[in-house]
Amino acid sequence: LSLVGSEMCIRDRFGTPISSLMGWLEMLKIHYNNPDKVLDISEEITNDVEKLNKITYRFSKIGSTPEIKSKVVYNEVKKVTEYFERRLPQSGKSVELTISGDDKVCAELNSELFGWVIENLVKNALDAIDHKEGKININVIGNRKTVDIEISDNGKGIEMKRRKDVFRPGYSTKRRGWGLGLSLSKRIIEGYHNGKIY
């Protein structure tokens, strides 16, 4: 994923916070008589409701002209990883999610749409990890004219012959997927951020 520095599946997206909300509701039933636990759970429910609001907002931005501002890329990526880190224990996998690289470099971007792309890529990496000890690293690299973001994982990967298809709308390797995540990511990076994704 490469952003120009100085110019710079619906079910899948809704699935994470909705699944999480269903889990929190079950936790509320178990801990209804423990006020401290209920307060903690209610905070997590609030976070997931905010997440659903964000998703709705993001869909409203597709097709419109989003506001682009100079942002520290590392910080924008960190917002996404912090969201996933709070939810990784619920996935049943032990996944180490790390960020490395340049924590000062800026790019012209729209926080909401850019965050959506990083979420899509992290979600795909999580889905590709088919064992219990997973690793995902996001490396931010500042260059003279671009900011490169490399996302790597120790999952099963994609067959070479299938790589050209991953950005095609409707293509998915998952049994339950609409194949929209990467095609939307490509549109966001190329259409709104003058960048490239591969």
Summary of the structure (lengths in Angstrom):
residues: 198
radius of gyration: 17.5
end to end distance: 6.2
largest distance: 57.4
contacts: 579
relative contact order: 0.20
helix: 53%
strand: 19%
